[in-house]
Amino acid sequence: MKGELVQIGEHRAKPPASSGSGPVRLVATLTFAALFSGLAIVGAYELTLPTIAANQAAALRQAVFEVVPGAEKLQRLAWNGDRLEPAEGDSGTEPSIYAAHAADGKFLGYAIPAEGAGYQDTIRLIYGFDPGRRRVVGMQVLESRETPGLGDRIYKDQGFVAAFRDLAIEPVIELVKDGASAPTRSTG
């Protein structure tokens, strides 16, 4: 049947030529496709990385101004031993704290990035802290990959977010109801 014409409906077609290297050609094709796809993904990542980093830095800067009410200037600080000092340049993996100041230079508080385990992934947030009053004065979620619905309520539910405006970090616990003065006896 090699090389002869085959009747398919009203048309005659030549059967496909068999190549003796079917598996080798298949592996080569898949390898090329995987290599090309991988290079395309890495290339796209490398090309967009500076833009993504700049956007994240801008979002962080904007969040600092939002979590400390009245802030118009900020200064990045980093831990140096046992104290905070002004940070120079890019801190890389070193965590930073931001000192927030009013336009006249008056210190208003700190903006402190934090992260913790969520249900699916790490949740990154930043909160404002007024050390003079010992109160959290604002909070904003920077990054969350939680499930839409219940998981994303931490930033969509304005009541939840508002609970972090003027929140005491050392709440006073008061006794609401007195307990019994003597143990209850039961006879029976």
Buried (B, 14 or more C-beta within 10 A) or exposed (E): EEEEEEEEEEEEEEEEEEEEEEEEEEEEEEEEEEEEEEEEEEEEEEEEEEEEEEEEEEBBBEBBBBBBBEBEBBBBBBEEEEEBEEBEEEEEEEEBBBBBBBEEEEBBBBBBBEEEEBEEEEBBBBBBBBEEEEBBBBBBBBEBEBEEEEBBEBBEEEEEBEEBBEBEEEEEEEEEEEEEEEEEEEEE
